[in-house]
Amino acid sequence: MPKKYWSAKVTKESNALGLAEDVFTWDDPAKIARSLKRSAERSTSKKAHPYQSAMSMLNFYINRAGKNLPQSRLKVLDRAKDELRKLYGKED
């Protein structure tokens, strides 16, 4: 019997932000960031600022994928974080 993880279910089935299908598998960091921003701003169930909600979902996915996430995918998702910061004017 395969292991079942609550985090996988949340990532796959959560409609908290109304994420685009397979958004975390896309290869374009800017496209991922724009989609997360759009989802966070349209969501009526968020409790935080849209930036925080979008970044939280991205971090949640990265943290839950953990060591199973290939280095190439991690690079794309880390660049998506940078793009998200730019979209919200939160650059360092």
C-alpha angles and dihedrals in degrees: 000000000000120000116256120214124197090215092059090053092050092049093048102038108024115116094183091121100014092241121200113256113273092355092153092056096057117113098217112082092196091053091049091050094048091049093049090048092050092048093048093049093048095046117106094188099062119114098194138052111293091248091055092046094050094045091046092055091048092048091045091056093046093047095047094047087053118155091358091069112099115235091243092056091046090054091053092048093046089052088049087058089054091049091049090052090052092050090055096039092245097130117143 
